[in-house]
Amino acid sequence: MANPQLGSDRGVRGVALAMRHGVTATQLRDGISTHPSPSTAEDLNEALAALR
């Protein structure tokens, strides 16, 4: 069984970066897909790019 904590630091750093740049929780929620993807960081990049 996969360990859900592996790589969680990437998500935490991504959320911290978003917060430093004024991204709201709603914007973050709406910009991150909930289906499995190759990388949560890729999802976060897409969400932040949509804010430009």
Predicted model as a PDB file, atoms N, CA, C, CB and O in Angstrom, pLDDT in the B-factor column:
MODEL        1                                                                  
ATOM      1  N   MET A   1       0.834  -1.171   0.000  1.00 46.00           N  
ATOM      2  CA  MET A   1       0.000   0.000   0.000  1.00 46.00           C  
ATOM      3  C   MET A   1       0.885   1.243   0.000  1.00 46.00           C  
ATOM      4  CB  MET A   1      -0.952  -0.007   1.208  1.00 46.00           C  
ATOM      5  O   MET A   1       1.891   1.293   0.708  1.00 46.00           O  
ATOM      6  N   ALA A   2       0.516   2.227  -0.781  1.00 50.00           N  
ATOM      7  CA  ALA A   2       1.306   3.450  -0.900  1.00 50.00           C  
ATOM      8  C   ALA A   2       1.171   4.304   0.351  1.00 50.00           C  
ATOM      9  CB  ALA A   2       0.878   4.248  -2.133  1.00 50.00           C  
ATOM     10  O   ALA A   2       0.113   4.343   0.979  1.00 50.00           O  
ATOM     11  N   ASN A   3       2.236   4.974   0.699  1.00 53.00           N  
ATOM     12  CA  ASN A   3       2.234   5.871   1.846  1.00 53.00           C  
ATOM     13  C   ASN A   3       1.759   7.252   1.395  1.00 53.00           C  
ATOM     14  CB  ASN A   3       3.649   5.953   2.495  1.00 53.00           C  
ATOM     15  O   ASN A   3       2.446   7.895   0.602  1.00 53.00           O  
ATOM     16  N   PRO A   4       0.597   7.732   1.877  1.00 56.00           N  
ATOM     17  CA  PRO A   4       0.070   9.019   1.434  1.00 56.00           C  
ATOM     18  C   PRO A   4       0.920  10.204   1.871  1.00 56.00           C  
ATOM     19  CB  PRO A   4      -1.324   9.194   1.946  1.00 56.00           C  
ATOM     20  O   PRO A   4       0.751  11.309   1.354  1.00 56.00           O  
ATOM     21  N   GLN A   5       1.838   9.988   2.825  1.00 57.00           N  
ATOM     22  CA  GLN A   5       2.669  11.083   3.304  1.00 57.00           C  
ATOM     23  C   GLN A   5       3.888  11.324   2.422  1.00 57.00           C  
ATOM     24  CB  GLN A   5       3.112  10.807   4.712  1.00 57.00           C  
ATOM     25  O   GLN A   5       4.510  12.383   2.508  1.00 57.00           O  
ATOM     26  N   LEU A   6       4.230  10.374   1.591  1.00 57.00           N  
ATOM     27  CA  LEU A   6       5.391  10.560   0.725  1.00 57.00           C  
ATOM     28  C   LEU A   6       5.122  11.689  -0.257  1.00 57.00           C  
ATOM     29  CB  LEU A   6       5.732   9.256  -0.029  1.00 57.00           C  
ATOM     30  O   LEU A   6       4.127  11.660  -0.981  1.00 57.00           O  
ATOM     31  N   GLY A   7       5.985  12.661  -0.287  1.00 67.00           N  
ATOM     32  CA  GLY A   7       5.832  13.767  -1.211  1.00 67.00           C  
ATOM     33  C   GLY A   7       4.872  14.839  -0.736  1.00 67.00           C  
ATOM     34  O   GLY A   7       4.621  15.796  -1.469  1.00 67.00           O  
ATOM     35  N   SER A   8       4.327  14.714   0.464  1.00 72.00           N  
ATOM     36  CA  SER A   8       3.368  15.712   0.943  1.00 72.00           C  
ATOM     37  C   SER A   8       4.011  17.070   1.131  1.00 72.00           C  
ATOM     38  CB  SER A   8       2.746  15.261   2.246  1.00 72.00           C  
ATOM     39  O   SER A   8       3.324  18.090   1.081  1.00 72.00           O  
ATOM     40  N   ASP A   9       5.322  17.102   1.347  1.00 78.00           N  
ATOM     41  CA  ASP A   9       6.000  18.382   1.520  1.00 78.00           C  
ATOM     42  C   ASP A   9       5.888  19.243   0.265  1.00 78.00           C  
ATOM     43  CB  ASP A   9       7.470  18.159   1.873  1.00 78.00           C  
ATOM     44  O   ASP A   9       5.888  20.471   0.359  1.00 78.00           O  
ATOM     45  N   ARG A  10       5.794  18.623  -0.898  1.00 75.00           N  
ATOM     46  CA  ARG A  10       5.622  19.380  -2.144  1.00 75.00           C  
ATOM     47  C   ARG A  10       4.300  20.130  -2.144  1.00 75.00           C  
ATOM     48  CB  ARG A  10       5.693  18.444  -3.359  1.00 75.00           C  
ATOM     49  O   ARG A  10       4.232  21.285  -2.566  1.00 75.00           O  
ATOM     50  N   GLY A  11       3.251  19.470  -1.668  1.00 78.00           N  
ATOM     51  CA  GLY A  11       1.949  20.122  -1.602  1.00 78.00           C  
ATOM     52  C   GLY A  11       1.938  21.267  -0.607  1.00 78.00           C  
ATOM     53  O   GLY A  11       1.374  22.330  -0.868  1.00 78.00           O  
ATOM     54  N   VAL A  12       2.562  21.041   0.528  1.00 83.00           N  
ATOM     55  CA  VAL A  12       2.619  22.073   1.559  1.00 83.00           C  
ATOM     56  C   VAL A  12       3.393  23.282   1.041  1.00 83.00           C  
ATOM     57  CB  VAL A  12       3.271  21.524   2.850  1.00 83.00           C  
ATOM     58  O   VAL A  12       2.974  24.423   1.236  1.00 83.00           O  
ATOM     59  N   ARG A  13       4.512  23.030   0.385  1.00 85.00           N  
ATOM     60  CA  ARG A  13       5.300  24.156  -0.173  1.00 85.00           C  
ATOM     61  C   ARG A  13       4.510  24.887  -1.245  1.00 85.00           C  
ATOM     62  CB  ARG A  13       6.639  23.651  -0.764  1.00 85.00           C  
ATOM     63  O   ARG A  13       4.588  26.112  -1.343  1.00 85.00           O  
ATOM     64  N   GLY A  14       3.761  24.163  -2.040  1.00 82.00           N  
ATOM     65  CA  GLY A  14       2.948  24.795  -3.086  1.00 82.00           C  
ATOM     66  C   GLY A  14       1.870  25.685  -2.504  1.00 82.00           C  
ATOM     67  O   GLY A  14       1.640  26.788  -2.999  1.00 82.00           O  
ATOM     68  N   VAL A  15       1.205  25.217  -1.458  1.00 84.00           N  
ATOM     69  CA  VAL A  15       0.171  26.024  -0.802  1.00 84.00           C  
ATOM     70  C   VAL A  15       0.809  27.242  -0.142  1.00 84.00           C  
ATOM     71  CB  VAL A  15      -0.606  25.183   0.247  1.00 84.00           C  
ATOM     72  O   VAL A  15       0.251  28.338  -0.204  1.00 84.00           O  
ATOM     73  N   ALA A  16       1.957  27.070   0.484  1.00 88.00           N  
ATOM     74  CA  ALA A  16       2.646  28.203   1.110  1.00 88.00           C  
ATOM     75  C   ALA A  16       3.011  29.250   0.060  1.00 88.00           C  
ATOM     76  CB  ALA A  16       3.915  27.726   1.855  1.00 88.00           C  
ATOM     77  O   ALA A  16       2.867  30.448   0.302  1.00 88.00           O  
ATOM     78  N   LEU A  17       3.476  28.811  -1.083  1.00 88.00           N  
ATOM     79  CA  LEU A  17       3.811  29.736  -2.171  1.00 88.00           C  
ATOM     80  C   LEU A  17       2.568  30.484  -2.641  1.00 88.00           C  
ATOM     81  CB  LEU A  17       4.452  28.978  -3.350  1.00 88.00           C  
ATOM     82  O   LEU A  17       2.613  31.696  -2.851  1.00 88.00           O  
ATOM     83  N   ALA A  18       1.479  29.775  -2.802  1.00 87.00           N  
ATOM     84  CA  ALA A  18       0.230  30.408  -3.223  1.00 87.00           C  
ATOM     85  C   ALA A  18      -0.209  31.458  -2.206  1.00 87.00           C  
ATOM     86  CB  ALA A  18      -0.874  29.351  -3.411  1.00 87.00           C  
ATOM     87  O   ALA A  18      -0.645  32.545  -2.584  1.00 87.00           O  
ATOM     88  N   MET A  19      -0.096  31.140  -0.921  1.00 88.00           N  
ATOM     89  CA  MET A  19      -0.490  32.078   0.127  1.00 88.00           C  
ATOM     90  C   MET A  19       0.377  33.330   0.086  1.00 88.00           C  
ATOM     91  CB  MET A  19      -0.397  31.415   1.505  1.00 88.00           C  
ATOM     92  O   MET A  19      -0.130  34.439   0.255  1.00 88.00           O  
ATOM     93  N   ARG A  20       1.676  33.165  -0.136  1.00 92.00           N  
ATOM     94  CA  ARG A  20       2.577  34.331  -0.201  1.00 92.00           C  
ATOM     95  C   ARG A  20       2.230  35.243  -1.359  1.00 92.00           C  
ATOM     96  CB  ARG A  20       4.029  33.879  -0.325  1.00 92.00           C  
ATOM     97  O   ARG A  20       2.543  36.433  -1.332  1.00 92.00           O  
ATOM     98  N   HIS A  21       1.591  34.698  -2.368  1.00 91.00           N  
ATOM     99  CA  HIS A  21       1.239  35.490  -3.545  1.00 91.00           C  
ATOM    100  C   HIS A  21      -0.228  35.902  -3.564  1.00 91.00           C  
ATOM    101  CB  HIS A  21       1.559  34.715  -4.795  1.00 91.00           C  
ATOM    102  O   HIS A  21      -0.747  36.335  -4.593  1.00 91.00           O  
ATOM    103  N   GLY A  22      -0.887  35.764  -2.425  1.00 92.00           N  
ATOM    104  CA  GLY A  22      -2.237  36.272  -2.278  1.00 92.00           C  
ATOM    105  C   GLY A  22      -3.341  35.423  -2.885  1.00 92.00           C  
ATOM    106  O   GLY A  22      -4.459  35.904  -3.066  1.00 92.00           O  
ATOM    107  N   VAL A  23      -3.049  34.179  -3.199  1.00 89.00           N  
ATOM    108  CA  VAL A  23      -4.078  33.297  -3.744  1.00 89.00           C  
ATOM    109  C   VAL A  23      -5.026  32.919  -2.607  1.00 89.00           C  
ATOM    110  CB  VAL A  23      -3.446  32.019  -4.407  1.00 89.00           C  
ATOM    111  O   VAL A  23      -4.586  32.486  -1.542  1.00 89.00           O  
ATOM    112  N   THR A  24      -6.316  33.084  -2.837  1.00 89.00           N  
ATOM    113  CA  THR A  24      -7.287  32.736  -1.800  1.00 89.00           C  
ATOM    114  C   THR A  24      -7.512  31.226  -1.761  1.00 89.00           C  
ATOM    115  CB  THR A  24      -8.621  33.468  -2.040  1.00 89.00           C  
ATOM    116  O   THR A  24      -7.184  30.507  -2.704  1.00 89.00           O  
ATOM    117  N   ALA A  25      -8.072  30.772  -0.661  1.00 85.00           N  
ATOM    118  CA  ALA A  25      -8.381  29.346  -0.533  1.00 85.00           C  
ATOM    119  C   ALA A  25      -9.371  28.912  -1.605  1.00 85.00           C  
ATOM    120  CB  ALA A  25      -8.943  29.038   0.864  1.00 85.00           C  
ATOM    121  O   ALA A  25      -9.273  27.803  -2.131  1.00 85.00           O  
ATOM    122  N   THR A  26     -10.326  29.783  -1.928  1.00 87.00           N  
ATOM    123  CA  THR A  26     -11.309  29.457  -2.962  1.00 87.00           C  
ATOM    124  C   THR A  26     -10.638  29.322  -4.324  1.00 87.00           C  
ATOM    125  CB  THR A  26     -12.408  30.530  -3.017  1.00 87.00           C  
ATOM    126  O   THR A  26     -10.941  28.395  -5.074  1.00 87.00           O  
ATOM    127  N   GLN A  27      -9.736  30.234  -4.647  1.00 87.00           N  
ATOM    128  CA  GLN A  27      -9.023  30.154  -5.924  1.00 87.00           C  
ATOM    129  C   GLN A  27      -8.183  28.887  -5.984  1.00 87.00           C  
ATOM    130  CB  GLN A  27      -8.131  31.393  -6.130  1.00 87.00           C  
ATOM    131  O   GLN A  27      -8.130  28.219  -7.016  1.00 87.00           O  
ATOM    132  N   LEU A  28      -7.540  28.564  -4.896  1.00 82.00           N  
ATOM    133  CA  LEU A  28      -6.722  27.356  -4.847  1.00 82.00           C  
ATOM    134  C   LEU A  28      -7.590  26.122  -5.005  1.00 82.00           C  
ATOM    135  CB  LEU A  28      -5.936  27.287  -3.534  1.00 82.00           C  
ATOM    136  O   LEU A  28      -7.253  25.217  -5.769  1.00 82.00           O  
ATOM    137  N   ARG A  29      -8.704  26.079  -4.290  1.00 81.00           N  
ATOM    138  CA  ARG A  29      -9.630  24.940  -4.384  1.00 81.00           C  
ATOM    139  C   ARG A  29     -10.159  24.768  -5.801  1.00 81.00           C  
ATOM    140  CB  ARG A  29     -10.801  25.122  -3.413  1.00 81.00           C  
ATOM    141  O   ARG A  29     -10.203  23.653  -6.321  1.00 81.00           O  
ATOM    142  N   ASP A  30     -10.558  25.867  -6.419  1.00 82.00           N  
ATOM    143  CA  ASP A  30     -11.137  25.801  -7.757  1.00 82.00           C  
ATOM    144  C   ASP A  30     -10.110  25.474  -8.831  1.00 82.00           C  
ATOM    145  CB  ASP A  30     -11.807  27.103  -8.086  1.00 82.00           C  
ATOM    146  O   ASP A  30     -10.467  25.005  -9.911  1.00 82.00           O  
ATOM    147  N   GLY A  31      -8.853  25.716  -8.542  1.00 78.00           N  
ATOM    148  CA  GLY A  31      -7.823  25.518  -9.558  1.00 78.00           C  
ATOM    149  C   GLY A  31      -7.138  24.172  -9.521  1.00 78.00           C  
ATOM    150  O   GLY A  31      -6.397  23.831 -10.443  1.00 78.00           O  
ATOM    151  N   ILE A  32      -7.371  23.401  -8.476  1.00 73.00           N  
ATOM    152  CA  ILE A  32      -6.689  22.104  -8.352  1.00 73.00           C  
ATOM    153  C   ILE A  32      -7.676  20.992  -8.663  1.00 73.00           C  
ATOM    154  CB  ILE A  32      -6.085  21.917  -6.925  1.00 73.00           C  
ATOM    155  O   ILE A  32      -8.751  20.916  -8.067  1.00 73.00           O  
ATOM    156  N   SER A  33      -7.306  20.138  -9.593  1.00 66.00           N  
ATOM    157  CA  SER A  33      -8.174  19.028  -9.955  1.00 66.00           C  
ATOM    158  C   SER A  33      -8.152  17.975  -8.851  1.00 66.00           C  
ATOM    159  CB  SER A  33      -7.744  18.412 -11.305  1.00 66.00           C  
ATOM    160  O   SER A  33      -7.167  17.850  -8.123  1.00 66.00           O  
ATOM    161  N   THR A  34      -9.232  17.228  -8.734  1.00 63.00           N  
ATOM    162  CA  THR A  34      -9.322  16.229  -7.677  1.00 63.00           C  
ATOM    163  C   THR A  34      -9.065  14.812  -8.173  1.00 63.00           C  
ATOM    164  CB  THR A  34     -10.674  16.296  -7.032  1.00 63.00           C  
ATOM    165  O   THR A  34      -9.026  13.872  -7.379  1.00 63.00           O  
ATOM    166  N   HIS A  35      -8.894  14.658  -9.464  1.00 60.00           N  
ATOM    167  CA  HIS A  35      -8.621  13.320  -9.972  1.00 60.00           C  
ATOM    168  C   HIS A  35      -7.129  13.034  -9.902  1.00 60.00           C  
ATOM    169  CB  HIS A  35      -9.134  13.167 -11.416  1.00 60.00           C  
ATOM    170  O   HIS A  35      -6.323  13.964  -9.883  1.00 60.00           O  
ATOM    171  N   PRO A  36      -6.755  11.778  -9.864  1.00 59.00           N  
ATOM    172  CA  PRO A  36      -5.325  11.449  -9.814  1.00 59.00           C  
ATOM    173  C   PRO A  36      -4.591  12.021 -11.016  1.00 59.00           C  
ATOM    174  CB  PRO A  36      -5.122   9.929  -9.754  1.00 59.00           C  
ATOM    175  O   PRO A  36      -5.088  11.999 -12.142  1.00 59.00           O  
ATOM    176  N   SER A  37      -3.432  12.518 -10.757  1.00 54.00           N  
ATOM    177  CA  SER A  37      -2.620  13.085 -11.828  1.00 54.00           C  
ATOM    178  C   SER A  37      -1.164  12.715 -11.590  1.00 54.00           C  
ATOM    179  CB  SER A  37      -2.794  14.629 -11.910  1.00 54.00           C  
ATOM    180  O   SER A  37      -0.811  12.234 -10.513  1.00 54.00           O  
ATOM    181  N   PRO A  38      -0.321  12.936 -12.589  1.00 61.00           N  
ATOM    182  CA  PRO A  38       1.094  12.601 -12.410  1.00 61.00           C  
ATOM    183  C   PRO A  38       1.744  13.354 -11.260  1.00 61.00           C  
ATOM    184  CB  PRO A  38       1.849  12.883 -13.678  1.00 61.00           C  
ATOM    185  O   PRO A  38       2.667  12.844 -10.623  1.00 61.00           O  
ATOM    186  N   SER A  39       1.267  14.569 -10.990  1.00 68.00           N  
ATOM    187  CA  SER A  39       1.935  15.357  -9.963  1.00 68.00           C  
ATOM    188  C   SER A  39       1.020  16.447  -9.429  1.00 68.00           C  
ATOM    189  CB  SER A  39       3.217  15.971 -10.513  1.00 68.00           C  
ATOM    190  O   SER A  39       0.425  17.203 -10.196  1.00 68.00           O  
ATOM    191  N   THR A  40       0.915  16.521  -8.124  1.00 71.00           N  
ATOM    192  CA  THR A  40       0.153  17.598  -7.508  1.00 71.00           C  
ATOM    193  C   THR A  40       0.797  18.933  -7.829  1.00 71.00           C  
ATOM    194  CB  THR A  40       0.052  17.400  -5.988  1.00 71.00           C  
ATOM    195  O   THR A  40       0.099  19.935  -7.986  1.00 71.00           O  
ATOM    196  N   ALA A  41       2.112  18.961  -7.928  1.00 73.00           N  
ATOM    197  CA  ALA A  41       2.808  20.199  -8.272  1.00 73.00           C  
ATOM    198  C   ALA A  41       2.375  20.695  -9.648  1.00 73.00           C  
ATOM    199  CB  ALA A  41       4.331  19.991  -8.237  1.00 73.00           C  
ATOM    200  O   ALA A  41       2.235  21.901  -9.854  1.00 73.00           O  
ATOM    201  N   GLU A  42       2.162  19.780 -10.589  1.00 76.00           N  
ATOM    202  CA  GLU A  42       1.689  20.176 -11.913  1.00 76.00           C  
ATOM    203  C   GLU A  42       0.309  20.800 -11.819  1.00 76.00           C  
ATOM    204  CB  GLU A  42       1.663  18.972 -12.862  1.00 76.00           C  
ATOM    205  O   GLU A  42       0.031  21.790 -12.495  1.00 76.00           O  
ATOM    206  N   ASP A  43      -0.564  20.232 -10.987  1.00 74.00           N  
ATOM    207  CA  ASP A  43      -1.897  20.795 -10.784  1.00 74.00           C  
ATOM    208  C   ASP A  43      -1.800  22.195 -10.191  1.00 74.00           C  
ATOM    209  CB  ASP A  43      -2.737  19.885  -9.871  1.00 74.00           C  
ATOM    210  O   ASP A  43      -2.522  23.102 -10.605  1.00 74.00           O  
ATOM    211  N   LEU A  44      -0.911  22.368  -9.225  1.00 76.00           N  
ATOM    212  CA  LEU A  44      -0.751  23.670  -8.599  1.00 76.00           C  
ATOM    213  C   LEU A  44      -0.215  24.686  -9.611  1.00 76.00           C  
ATOM    214  CB  LEU A  44       0.189  23.571  -7.385  1.00 76.00           C  
ATOM    215  O   LEU A  44      -0.643  25.841  -9.614  1.00 76.00           O  
ATOM    216  N   ASN A  45       0.702  24.269 -10.454  1.00 78.00           N  
ATOM    217  CA  ASN A  45       1.211  25.158 -11.492  1.00 78.00           C  
ATOM    218  C   ASN A  45       0.103  25.614 -12.424  1.00 78.00           C  
ATOM    219  CB  ASN A  45       2.307  24.470 -12.288  1.00 78.00           C  
ATOM    220  O   ASN A  45       0.054  26.784 -12.802  1.00 78.00           O  
ATOM    221  N   GLU A  46      -0.787  24.705 -12.798  1.00 79.00           N  
ATOM    222  CA  GLU A  46      -1.915  25.068 -13.665  1.00 79.00           C  
ATOM    223  C   GLU A  46      -2.833  26.057 -12.959  1.00 79.00           C  
ATOM    224  CB  GLU A  46      -2.708  23.813 -14.084  1.00 79.00           C  
ATOM    225  O   GLU A  46      -3.309  27.015 -13.567  1.00 79.00           O  
ATOM    226  N   ALA A  47      -3.078  25.822 -11.678  1.00 78.00           N  
ATOM    227  CA  ALA A  47      -3.963  26.720 -10.915  1.00 78.00           C  
ATOM    228  C   ALA A  47      -3.368  28.121 -10.831  1.00 78.00           C  
ATOM    229  CB  ALA A  47      -4.208  26.166  -9.494  1.00 78.00           C  
ATOM    230  O   ALA A  47      -4.074  29.111 -11.018  1.00 78.00           O  
ATOM    231  N   LEU A  48      -2.080  28.201 -10.553  1.00 78.00           N  
ATOM    232  CA  LEU A  48      -1.438  29.517 -10.450  1.00 78.00           C  
ATOM    233  C   LEU A  48      -1.349  30.204 -11.806  1.00 78.00           C  
ATOM    234  CB  LEU A  48      -0.042  29.381  -9.847  1.00 78.00           C  
ATOM    235  O   LEU A  48      -1.470  31.427 -11.885  1.00 78.00           O  
ATOM    236  N   ALA A  49      -1.141  29.448 -12.863  1.00 82.00           N  
ATOM    237  CA  ALA A  49      -1.074  30.030 -14.202  1.00 82.00           C  
ATOM    238  C   ALA A  49      -2.421  30.624 -14.603  1.00 82.00           C  
ATOM    239  CB  ALA A  49      -0.634  28.973 -15.227  1.00 82.00           C  
ATOM    240  O   ALA A  49      -2.470  31.618 -15.327  1.00 82.00           O  
ATOM    241  N   ALA A  50      -3.505  30.025 -14.142  1.00 81.00           N  
ATOM    242  CA  ALA A  50      -4.842  30.521 -14.477  1.00 81.00           C  
ATOM    243  C   ALA A  50      -5.114  31.880 -13.841  1.00 81.00           C  
ATOM    244  CB  ALA A  50      -5.904  29.519 -14.031  1.00 81.00           C  
ATOM    245  O   ALA A  50      -6.011  32.600 -14.281  1.00 81.00           O  
ATOM    246  N   LEU A  51      -4.353  32.236 -12.815  1.00 77.00           N  
ATOM    247  CA  LEU A  51      -4.553  33.509 -12.125  1.00 77.00           C  
ATOM    248  C   LEU A  51      -3.885  34.682 -12.842  1.00 77.00           C  
ATOM    249  CB  LEU A  51      -4.024  33.412 -10.714  1.00 77.00           C  
ATOM    250  O   LEU A  51      -4.155  35.840 -12.523  1.00 77.00           O  
ATOM    251  N   ARG A  52      -3.037  34.393 -13.783  1.00 69.00           N  
ATOM    252  CA  ARG A  52      -2.302  35.471 -14.489  1.00 69.00           C  
ATOM    253  C   ARG A  52      -3.186  36.239 -15.396  1.00 69.00           C  
ATOM    254  CB  ARG A  52      -1.153  34.916 -15.283  1.00 69.00           C  
ATOM    255  O   ARG A  52      -2.730  37.171 -16.058  1.00 69.00           O  
TER     256      ARG A  52                                                      
ENDMDL                                                                          
END                                                                             
